[in-house]
Amino acid sequence: MSLHIYDTASRSMREFHPQVNGTASIYVCGATVQGIPHIGHVRSGLNFDVLRRWLARDGADVTLVRNVTDIDDKILTKAADHGRPWWEWAYTHERAFEEAYDALGCLPPSYAPRATGHVTQMVELMQRLIDKGHAYDVDGDVYFDVRSFPEYGALSGQKLDSVEQGEAAVRGKRDPRDFTLWKGAKPGEPSWPTPWGNGRPGWHLECSAMATTYLGGTFDIHGGGIDLIFPHHENEQAQSRAAGDGFANYWMHNYWVTFSGEKMSKSLGNTVSIPVMLEKVRAQELRYYLVAPHYRSHIEYSEEALQEAVTSYARIESFLRRVAERVGPIELRGDMCPDFVVAMDNDLNTPQAVAALHNKVRHGNTALADGDHETAREAAECVRRMADILGVDPLSPKWNDQSSADLGMRQALTTLVDRLLVERQEARKTRDFARADALRKQLDEAGIAVEDTPDGPQWTLKDD
């Protein structure tokens, strides 16, 4: 089976065929850098990082563009409220987003263009639209003429009669449904020169210009959050195709992280910032929590669900470290489980992919308990390959932050604990339950939690 993805535009599963074999081009709507990132913000970056890793697994050349919206009404308002220059406010929070992406293991994008660096391309796009009769200027503002483009609404399924752009009524607009490409300069606001007067770009124009600058007039995949389908992505597609570009061949949208049933957003006051989250759990555990659900399903945030993910991830980590301690280094090689491949090719079905990964962990634990070190090693290599695709490989340099001294201490601890567990198992087989209970109590007092599983006893260090 080859990769099939759910295409928002056609509302169907489609087999992925890149424009050029052996390559893939992806544009992802990045952050509007108005504040500190929360887990709802970074979910999109993580989902498309997994897509990128999956496409690149066999050597495909993947170009991923993730833009930065660094000029916007919200940025100007927040900066003014705090008495800071708009550009300083934007850059401060751009760095915060980049730190969050890096902390959670996102591969660096091929390009991370800022909107303010592409005004020339935006002016060129507006001129093309005006020349083709799809845009017009009014006193320094430039608008897209929605009625001039018959395909408007195709992406989102909106009917023209019911369209509301969410923009204020402005004198001179031909139709209230026309959306803003360029905003004429206002006192005290940043502006750039154009043939229609000084001003600043509209949000929709920015992404069309940046996407086509780096990926060409037609590219493979455009991604972003489900809340961007209308009006942002609808307007991107309309203005780009009206100008004569094919634009995106596939549209992919990730769903929200919700809190008490509502979209996580700053305006609702229910955000969970990345810096705060990383005080609760390790970065790889937070990433696992956010990529394990299907990208087209909502994540209802709760502390309980987060801790369940931490426990689940610990099983993977414990298995790989135990194998490494007993049989030596585990290489990042070997084949992935067929079930994992089928799941990932089925619209990045990460829940099924994670299930396949844990099945292999159980298989490897059984082999380890039986003393079959070669089978355990093969299972561990397979687990590493699958975990690497999800960006959560515990033995990767990104996450494997144990010092050699720490590793040596854990190896010694593993030897001692495993010896006690073997002795406990023998006591249970001979029905010497008093001895078995005494050994378990001894481990418990030493801070070792023991869980009896179908694959044999598993141990972890207890939390403080």
C-alpha positions in Angstrom: 0.0 0.0 0.0 1.3 3.5 -0.8 0.6 6.6 1.2 -3.1 7.7 1.1 -4.0 11.0 2.8 -7.3 12.7 3.5 -7.6 15.7 1.2 -9.8 18.4 2.6 -10.5 19.9 -0.9 -12.0 16.7 -2.3 -13.3 15.5 1.1 -11.8 12.0 0.4 -8.8 9.8 0.8 -6.4 10.2 -2.1 -3.3 8.3 -3.0 -0.3 10.6 -2.7 1.5 11.3 -6.0 4.1 14.0 -5.8 4.7 16.3 -8.7 8.3 15.0 -9.0 9.1 11.4 -8.1 11.4 11.1 -5.2 10.5 14.5 -3.8 7.7 16.1 -1.7 6.9 19.8 -1.2 4.9 20.9 1.8 3.8 24.3 3.1 2.6 24.5 6.6 1.0 27.6 8.1 3.2 28.5 11.0 2.8 30.8 14.0 1.4 34.3 14.3 4.1 35.3 16.8 2.0 37.3 19.3 2.7 35.3 22.5 4.2 32.3 24.1 3.4 29.0 22.3 1.0 26.5 23.9 0.4 22.8 23.1 -2.4 23.7 20.7 0.0 25.9 18.7 2.7 23.2 18.3 0.5 20.3 17.5 0.4 21.2 13.8 4.2 21.5 13.6 4.5 18.1 15.2 2.0 16.4 13.0 3.6 17.7 9.8 7.1 16.8 11.2 5.8 13.2 11.4 4.6 13.4 7.8 7.9 14.7 6.7 9.8 11.9 8.5 7.5 9.3 6.9 7.9 10.7 3.4 11.7 10.9 3.8 12.2 7.4 5.3 13.3 5.9 2.0 15.4 8.8 0.9 12.8 11.2 -0.6 13.9 14.8 -0.8 11.3 16.6 1.3 11.1 20.4 1.2 9.0 21.7 4.1 8.2 25.4 4.4 6.8 26.7 7.8 6.2 30.4 7.7 6.3 33.1 10.4 3.5 35.7 10.5 5.4 38.6 12.0 3.1 41.4 11.1 -0.5 41.3 12.1 -3.2 43.3 14.0 -2.8 41.1 17.1 1.0 41.6 17.1 0.6 45.4 16.8 -2.0 45.4 19.6 0.0 43.3 22.0 3.2 45.2 21.4 1.4 48.5 22.0 -0.3 47.2 25.1 3.1 46.3 26.5 4.9 49.5 25.3 7.3 47.6 23.1 8.2 48.0 19.4 6.2 45.6 17.2 9.2 44.1 15.6 10.9 43.4 18.9 7.6 41.8 20.2 7.3 39.6 17.1 10.9 38.5 17.1 10.9 37.7 20.9 8.0 35.3 20.4 9.3 33.9 17.1 12.3 32.7 19.1 10.0 31.2 21.7 8.2 29.2 19.0 11.5 28.1 17.5 12.7 27.0 20.9 9.4 25.0 21.4 9.7 23.3 18.1 13.3 22.4 18.7 12.6 21.2 22.3 9.9 18.9 21.0 12.2 17.4 18.4 10.8 19.0 15.2 13.3 18.8 12.4 14.3 22.3 11.2 12.1 23.4 8.3 13.8 23.7 4.9 12.7 27.4 5.0 11.1 29.5 7.7 10.2 32.7 5.8 8.9 35.8 7.6 6.0 37.7 6.1 7.9 41.0 6.4 10.7 39.7 4.2 8.4 39.0 1.2 6.6 42.3 0.5 8.0 42.5 -3.0 6.5 39.1 -3.9 3.2 40.2 -2.4 3.1 43.3 -4.5 3.8 41.3 -7.6 0.9 38.9 -6.8 -1.5 41.8 -6.2 -0.5 43.3 -9.6 -1.2 40.0 -11.3 -4.6 39.9 -9.7 -5.5 43.4 -10.6 -4.3 42.9 -14.2 -6.6 39.8 -14.5 -9.6 41.7 -13.0 -9.7 39.8 -9.7 -8.6 42.6 -7.4 -9.0 46.4 -7.1 -7.7 49.3 -5.0 -9.6 51.8 -3.0 -7.8 54.7 -1.4 -4.6 52.7 -0.7 -6.5 49.4 0.3 -6.5 46.5 -2.1 -9.3 43.9 -2.1 -9.9 40.5 -3.8 -13.1 40.5 -5.8 -14.8 37.3 -4.6 -17.5 37.3 -7.3 -14.9 37.4 -10.0 -13.7 33.9 -9.1 -16.4 31.2 -9.7 -14.6 28.5 -7.8 -14.7 30.5 -4.5 -15.8 28.2 -1.7 -14.6 25.0 -3.3 -12.1 24.2 -0.5 -14.3 24.9 2.5 -17.7 24.1 1.0 -18.9 27.6 1.8 -21.8 29.0 -0.3 -21.2 32.5 -1.5 -24.5 33.8 -0.1 -23.5 32.8 3.4 -19.8 34.0 3.3 -18.7 36.3 6.1 -15.0 37.3 6.1 -15.0 38.7 9.6 -13.7 42.0 8.3 -15.2 45.4 9.2 -17.4 47.1 6.7 -15.3 49.7 4.7 -16.4 52.4 2.4 -15.4 51.6 -1.2 -15.6 47.8 -1.1 -17.6 46.5 -4.0 -19.0 43.7 -2.0 -18.8 43.0 1.8 -17.5 39.5 1.0 -14.4 40.8 -0.7 -11.3 40.2 1.5 -8.4 42.5 2.1 -5.1 41.9 0.3 -3.4 45.1 1.4 -4.2 47.6 4.2 -3.4 51.3 3.6 -1.1 52.9 6.1 -2.4 54.2 9.4 -0.6 56.7 11.7 1.9 54.9 13.9 1.7 51.6 12.1 4.5 50.0 10.1 4.2 50.3 6.3 5.8 49.5 3.0 5.6 51.3 -0.3 3.5 49.9 -3.2 2.1 51.3 -6.4 -1.2 51.9 -4.5 0.3 53.7 -1.5 2.1 52.8 1.7 0.6 50.1 3.8 1.0 46.5 5.1 -0.1 43.1 3.9 -3.2 41.1 4.7 -2.8 37.7 6.3 -4.1 35.7 3.3 -1.8 37.4 0.8 1.3 36.7 2.9 1.0 32.9 2.8 0.3 32.7 -1.0 3.3 34.8 -1.7 5.6 32.8 0.6 4.4 29.4 -0.5 4.9 30.0 -4.2 8.2 31.8 -3.7 9.8 28.7 -2.2 7.8 25.8 -3.7 6.7 27.2 -7.1 3.2 28.0 -8.5 2.1 24.4 -7.9 3.3 22.2 -5.1 2.2 19.0 -3.3 0.7 19.6 0.1 -0.6 22.6 2.1 -1.2 22.0 5.8 -2.4 23.7 8.9 -5.0 23.6 11.6 -8.6 22.9 10.9 -9.6 26.4 12.0 -7.7 27.8 9.0 -9.8 26.2 6.3 -12.1 29.2 6.2 -11.4 32.0 5.6 -7.6 31.7 5.5 -7.0 28.7 3.3 -10.1 29.3 1.2 -8.8 32.8 0.4 -5.2 31.6 -0.2 -6.5 29.1 -2.8 -8.8 31.6 -4.5 -6.2 34.4 -4.9 -3.5 32.0 -6.0 -5.6 30.2 -8.6 -7.2 33.4 -9.8 -3.6 34.7 -10.4 -2.9 31.6 -12.5 -1.1 29.3 -10.1 -2.2 25.7 -9.5 -1.2 26.1 -5.8 -1.7 23.0 -3.5 -2.5 19.6 -5.0 -3.5 18.3 -1.5 -4.8 20.0 1.6 -4.3 18.4 5.0 -5.7 19.8 8.3 -4.9 18.8 11.9 -7.6 19.1 14.6 -7.4 21.1 17.8 -6.2 20.5 21.3 -9.3 21.2 23.4 -9.8 22.0 27.1 -13.2 21.4 28.6 -14.5 20.9 25.1 -13.3 24.2 23.7 -10.4 25.0 21.3 -7.3 25.9 23.2 -6.6 29.6 22.6 -5.3 32.6 24.4 -8.6 34.4 24.2 -10.3 31.7 26.2 -7.7 31.8 28.9 -7.2 28.0 28.9 -3.8 27.7 27.4 -1.1 25.4 28.6 2.2 26.9 27.5 5.2 24.8 26.4 7.5 26.1 29.1 5.0 25.2 31.8 4.4 21.8 30.2 8.1 21.0 30.2 8.2 21.5 33.9 5.6 18.7 34.2 7.0 16.1 31.8 10.0 15.6 29.6 9.9 16.9 26.1 9.9 13.5 24.5 6.9 12.5 26.7 5.0 15.6 25.7 5.7 14.9 22.0 4.5 11.3 22.4 1.3 12.6 24.0 0.7 14.9 21.1 1.6 12.7 18.1 0.0 9.4 19.3 -3.6 10.5 18.6 -4.6 10.7 14.9 -3.9 14.2 13.5 -7.6 14.4 12.4 -8.9 13.8 15.9 -9.3 16.3 18.7 -7.1 15.9 21.8 -9.0 16.7 25.0 -6.3 17.8 27.3 -6.2 16.4 30.8 -3.5 15.7 33.4 -4.7 12.1 33.6 -4.3 11.6 29.8 -0.9 13.2 29.9 0.3 10.9 32.6 -1.1 7.8 30.8 1.1 8.9 27.8 4.1 9.2 30.1 3.6 5.7 31.4 3.1 4.3 27.9 6.3 6.0 26.7 8.2 4.6 29.7 7.4 1.0 28.5 9.2 1.8 25.2 12.1 3.5 26.9 12.5 0.8 29.5 12.5 -2.0 26.9 15.2 -0.4 24.7 17.4 0.5 27.6 17.2 -3.0 29.0 18.1 -4.6 25.7 21.0 -2.1 25.3 22.3 -2.9 28.7 22.2 -6.7 28.1 23.2 -7.1 24.5 25.0 -3.9 23.6 24.2 -0.9 21.4 21.0 -1.0 19.4 21.4 0.3 15.9 18.8 2.4 14.1 18.3 -0.1 11.3 16.2 -3.0 10.2 12.7 -3.2 8.9 9.6 -1.7 10.4 6.6 -3.9 11.3 4.3 -4.3 8.4 1.4 -3.2 10.6 3.2 0.0 11.3 3.8 0.7 7.6 0.1 -0.1 6.8 -1.0 2.3 9.6 1.2 5.1 8.5 0.3 4.8 4.8 -3.4 5.0 5.9 -3.5 8.8 6.4 -0.8 8.7 9.1 -2.9 6.5 11.4 -0.6 7.0 14.4 -2.9 5.3 17.0 -2.6 2.0 15.0 1.1 2.7 14.4 1.7 3.2 18.1 -0.2 -0.1 18.8 2.1 -1.9 16.4 5.1 -0.4 18.1 3.9 -1.6 21.5 3.2 -5.1 20.2 6.8 -5.3 19.1 7.9 -4.1 22.6 5.9 -6.9 24.1 7.4 -9.4 21.7 10.9 -8.2 22.6 10.3 -8.3 26.3 9.2 -11.9 26.0 12.3 -12.7 24.1 14.4 -10.9 26.7 12.8 -12.9 29.5 13.5 -16.1 27.7 17.1 -15.2 27.2 16.7 -14.9 23.4 19.0 -12.0 23.0 19.2 -12.0 19.2 15.4 -11.8 18.9 15.3 -9.1 21.5 17.9 -7.1 19.6 16.0 -7.5 16.3 12.8 -6.3 18.1 14.6 -3.4 19.6 16.0 -2.3 16.2 12.5 -2.4 14.8 11.1 -0.4 17.7 13.8 2.2 17.3 13.0 2.6 13.6 9.3 3.1 14.3 9.9 5.4 17.2 12.2 7.4 15.1 9.5 8.0 12.5 7.3 9.4 15.3 10.2 11.5 16.6 10.3 9.8 20.0 13.2 7.3 19.8 14.5 7.1 23.4 18.0 6.2 22.2 18.4 9.1 19.8 21.0 11.7 20.6 18.1 14.2 21.0 16.6 12.3 23.9 19.3 10.0 25.2 20.8 12.6 27.7 22.1 10.1 30.2 25.8 10.6 31.1 28.1 7.6 31.0 28.2 7.6 34.8 24.4 7.5 34.9 24.3 4.7 32.3 26.8 2.7 34.3 24.8 3.1 37.5 21.7 2.0 35.7 23.4 -1.1 34.3 24.6 -2.1 37.8 21.0 -1.5 39.1 19.5 -3.5 36.3 21.8 -6.5 37.1 20.9 -6.4 40.8 17.1 -5.9 40.3 16.9 -8.6 37.6 18.6 -11.0 39.9 16.1 -10.3 42.6 13.2 -10.7 40.2 14.5 -14.0 39.0 14.7 -15.1 42.6 11.1 -13.9 43.2 9.9 -15.7 40.1 11.5 -19.0 41.4 9.9 -18.5 44.8 6.4 -18.1 43.2 6.9 -21.2 41.1 7.7 -23.2 44.2 4.7 -21.5 46.0 7.0 -19.9 48.5 4.8 -16.8 48.5 6.2 -15.5 51.8 9.6 -15.3 50.2 8.2 -13.8 47.0 6.4 -11.1 49.0 9.5 -10.3 51.0 11.5 -9.8 47.9 8.9 -7.5 46.4 8.8 -5.5 49.6 12.6 -5.3 49.5 12.4 -3.8 46.0 9.6 -1.5 47.0 11.6 -0.1 49.9 14.5 0.5 47.6 12.3 2.6 45.3 11.6 0.0 42.7 8.0 -0.5 41.4 7.3 -4.0 40.1 4.4 -4.7 37.7 3.5 -8.3 36.9 2.5 -8.5 33.2 1.8 -11.3 30.7 5.4 -10.7 29.4 6.8 -11.2 32.9 7.6 -8.7 35.7 8.5 -5.2 34.6 10.2 -2.7 36.9 10.6 1.1 37.0 12.0 3.6 39.4 9.2 5.0 41.5 8.5 8.8 41.4 9.6 10.8 44.4 
